[in-house]
Each structure stands twice: as structure tokens, then as C-alpha cells.
Amino acid sequence: MIPERKLRDEIIRFSHLCYERHLLVAMDGNLSVKLSETEILCTKAGCHKGFLVDEDLVVIDRKGKKLRGSGTPTSEMAMHLACYDERPDINAVIHTHPPIAIAFTIAGVSMARCVLPEVVLTLGTVPTVEYATTGTLTLADKLRPYVRDHDAVLMDRHGAVCLGTSLLIAFCNLETMEHTALITKTARDLGNVRELPADEAGKLRSLGLKRYGGPPSAVAQADNPGADLPHACTGCSGCAHPSPSGIAPKSEMKMARVTQAGLGATLGASDRGKDTARLEDALVSEVLRALGK
């Protein structure tokens, strides 16, 4: 195992990075890392991650009991313990509140889609856990089935949980999640999100699982058609076909603009704006022309 001193330095460094990268603010978030199979190092409750110091760290056992350190372990430790219980292969958990990714959950837009090749390679997709009160066992239990199969998970209206074999890997997964959210939102703002073709998404995910690894349950599906990707990635695309579950369902609606000159040609200067019926005819004509009919 890595020496405790080194892991203490790492958890402080990554806490500062989470704050500097605007992935949490104020007293938000919590980080933990395994010291051994029986001991976990974590941030204490009520500490600012941007100014975290060694005295803000506590050591607990696998049941959440504090073994040493000052202060109280984070109130969301049940969530971390659930991750370690479900994933014996991971050594670190980072929970933060990345603003853009959380905005997706508030807007009801799923990030469990295949858009960016690099993300499909390394993370697959990012699912969202339905809402539960923060810091409760209910939320921790709802998280369990998701972390079994994913290294990055969103919690509705609350935040992100990212796992890794090290703090660096967990942090990379977190950065990738928020970066993906930013790119996807920007594409939506520009008008459309083009998802990867199903066959390409499956090919990339299979390659990524074999090259970079991932949750054991996902790696076991690397040779399956579509690997561990959800139907949203392997079935009909949300951007290629109208679908309520798509990131950007295609719309056939077009814009029509009726100009003063156009109205003048239809209505005539003398009675422009006075004849409602003829105005309606002009509008219909312009709309049909815009639609190519």
C-alpha cells in the first residue's frame, strides 16, 4: 500500500484542485482514499476544500467509526462506504458539485449518451441516480447499483461521485464528466448535438474497456455487441430521430419571416395592415414557402 503520508498529501492536493477547477465551493464535497482494506482516510465535516490542511483529515474504519484525527468524518461517508463495498477494485472516491453537470440533472437532460469518442473510451456513459436527501443511507443505497457498473455517476440535483484506483484517476473521471457537460451544453446552445453512430460507439467502448479497464462488470462485457453501453447509445440516436430521451431530438420546424416589403407586395400600400384576411393569407404563404411547399 502507498504510505499514509503520501496519501494525506494527495488528498489535500486534489481537494485544492477541485476548488480551483470550480468543481465545488464553500464547504461542499468530500474526498476519501483507502489506507488499507480496513482503514479509510477522508475529509472531515465542515471544512473548506480549497484551504484543506492535514488537520482536516480523519481516519475511519469500514463501518464509519473514527479511529484517529480531530473533528467528525464527513456527513456523507455512507456514500463513500457504499462505493468501497460495491467496488473492491477502487481505492479512492471524490464527491463534488460540478455546476454544469448538475444543471443537466435539474433540466432533466441525461448524460448517459454517447457523444464524445474520448469519453466513451474512458467512461462509457454517465448515469443519473434519482433524487434522495443528501447524507442519508437512502441516497447511499440508491447509489450502489450505479457504482457497480460506472466510474462516474451523477445524483439528481446534488452532485457527482467519481471512483478510481487512485485519487488521480477519480479526479480525471470528475474532470472528464464536467468537461463533457460543458461541451454538450455548448453544442445544445449552438443548436444541435450529434451523437456517435451506434456501431462506432460500441467499437470505441469495447476498445476502451480492453485498453483502460473499468468496472469489472463492464470489462466482462467488452466483447459483447455494444459492450456495456445503454440502449440510448446502441439503439436509435436521440439526435438522428425524434425522441424524448435524446440530448437534442431533431426538429423539422423552420423559421418564416414576413417582411414589410413582402406584405406590401401582397396587401398593397393603401390597405396594408387593415385587411385581416389578406394578412393571414400572406402569413400562410410565407410559412409554406419557408417549408418548401
Residue pairs with C-beta under 8 A, 6 or more apart in sequence:
1 34
1 35
1 36
4 35
4 41
7 33
7 35
7 41
7 167
8 41
8 54
8 57
10 33
10 167
10 168
11 31
11 32
11 33
11 41
11 43
11 52
11 57
11 167
12 52
12 53
12 54
12 57
14 31
14 94
14 167
14 168
14 171
15 29
15 31
15 43
15 49
15 50
15 52
16 49
16 50
16 51
16 52
17 171
18 24
18 29
18 31
18 49
18 94
18 96
18 171
18 174
19 25
19 48
19 49
19 50
20 50
21 175
21 178
22 99
23 29
23 96
23 97
23 98
23 174
23 175
23 178
24 49
24 96
24 97
24 98
25 97
26 48
27 46
27 47
27 48
28 49
28 96
28 97
28 159
29 43
29 49
29 94
29 95
29 96
29 97
29 159
30 42
30 43
30 74
30 76
30 77
30 80
30 95
31 42
31 43
31 49
31 92
31 93
31 94
31 95
31 167
32 40
32 41
32 42
32 43
32 74
32 77
32 80
32 92
32 93
33 40
33 41
33 42
33 91
33 92
33 93
33 166
33 167
34 40
34 41
34 84
34 91
34 92
35 41
35 59
37 62
38 61
38 62
39 59
39 60
39 61
39 67
40 59
40 60
40 61
40 62
40 80
40 81
40 84
41 57
41 58
41 59
42 57
42 58
42 59
42 60
42 73
42 74
42 77
42 80
43 49
43 52
43 56
43 57
43 58
43 74
44 56
44 57
44 58
44 69
44 70
44 71
44 72
44 73
44 74
45 71
45 72
45 73
45 74
45 75
46 71
46 72
47 56
47 71
55 69
55 70
55 71
56 71
57 69
58 66
58 68
58 69
58 70
58 71
58 72
58 73
59 66
59 67
59 68
59 69
60 66
60 67
60 73
60 77
61 67
62 81
62 84
62 85
63 81
64 73
64 77
64 78
64 81
66 72
66 73
74 80
75 135
76 95
76 134
76 135
78 135
78 136
78 137
78 139
78 140
79 93
79 95
79 139
79 140
79 143
79 161
80 93
80 95
81 140
82 140
82 141
82 143
82 144
82 147
83 90
83 93
83 143
83 147
83 161
83 163
84 90
84 93
85 144
86 144
86 147
86 148
87 147
87 148
87 163
87 215
89 165
89 215
89 216
90 151
90 163
90 164
90 165
90 170
91 164
91 165
91 166
92 163
92 164
92 165
92 166
92 167
92 169
92 170
93 161
93 162
93 163
93 170
94 161
94 162
94 164
94 167
94 170
94 171
94 174
95 159
95 160
95 161
95 162
96 159
96 160
96 162
96 174
97 158
97 159
97 160
98 159
98 160
98 174
98 177
98 178
98 181
99 178
100 178
100 181
100 182
100 185
101 111
101 126
101 154
101 160
101 177
101 178
101 180
101 181
102 154
102 157
102 158
102 159
102 160
103 181
103 185
104 110
104 111
104 128
104 154
104 181
104 184
104 185
105 128
105 154
105 155
105 156
105 157
105 158
106 157
109 247
110 127
110 128
110 232
110 245
110 247
111 125
111 126
111 127
111 128
111 154
111 177
111 180
111 181
111 184
112 125
112 126
112 127
112 128
112 230
112 232
113 125
113 195
113 232
113 233
113 238
113 246
113 247
114 120
114 125
114 195
114 196
114 201
114 204
114 205
114 229
114 232
114 233
115 180
115 183
115 184
115 187
115 193
115 194
115 195
115 196
115 247
116 180
116 183
117 196
117 200
117 204
118 176
119 176
119 180
120 196
120 201
120 204
120 205
120 208
120 229
120 233
121 204
121 205
121 207
121 208
121 211
121 212
122 173
122 176
122 208
122 212
123 150
123 151
123 152
123 173
123 176
123 177
124 150
124 205
124 208
124 214
124 218
124 227
124 228
124 229
125 150
125 229
125 230
125 232
125 233
126 150
126 152
126 153
126 154
126 177
126 180
127 146
127 150
127 153
127 154
127 230
128 153
128 154
128 155
128 156
129 139
129 142
129 143
129 146
129 153
129 154
129 155
129 156
130 142
130 156
131 155
131 156
131 157
131 158
132 138
132 139
132 142
132 155
133 139
134 158
139 155
139 158
143 153
143 155
143 161
146 153
147 153
147 161
147 163
147 215
148 215
148 217
149 215
149 217
149 218
149 228
150 215
150 218
151 162
151 163
151 164
151 170
151 173
151 214
151 215
152 160
152 161
152 162
152 163
152 173
152 174
152 176
152 177
153 160
153 161
153 162
154 160
154 177
155 161
160 174
160 177
160 178
162 170
162 171
162 173
162 174
162 177
163 170
163 173
164 170
164 171
164 172
164 173
184 193
184 247
187 193
187 194
187 248
188 247
188 248
192 239
192 248
192 250
193 238
193 239
193 247
193 248
194 239
195 201
195 233
195 237
195 238
195 239
195 240
195 246
195 247
196 204
196 233
197 237
198 226
198 233
198 234
198 235
198 237
201 226
201 229
201 233
201 234
202 225
202 226
202 227
202 229
202 233
202 234
205 222
205 226
205 227
205 228
205 229
205 233
206 222
206 223
206 227
208 214
209 218
209 219
209 221
209 222
209 227
209 228
210 219
210 222
213 219
217 228
218 227
218 228
221 227
221 228
222 228
225 234
226 233
226 234
232 238
232 245
232 246
236 243
237 246
238 245
238 246
238 247
238 248
238 249
239 246
239 247
239 248
239 249
239 250
240 250
241 249
241 250
242 249
242 250
242 251
243 249
254 290
254 291
255 290
256 283
256 286
256 287
256 289
256 290
256 291
257 286
257 290
258 282
258 283
258 286
262 282
262 286
263 272
263 273
263 279
263 282
264 272
266 278
266 281
266 282
266 285
267 273
267 275
267 278
267 279
267 282
271 278
273 279
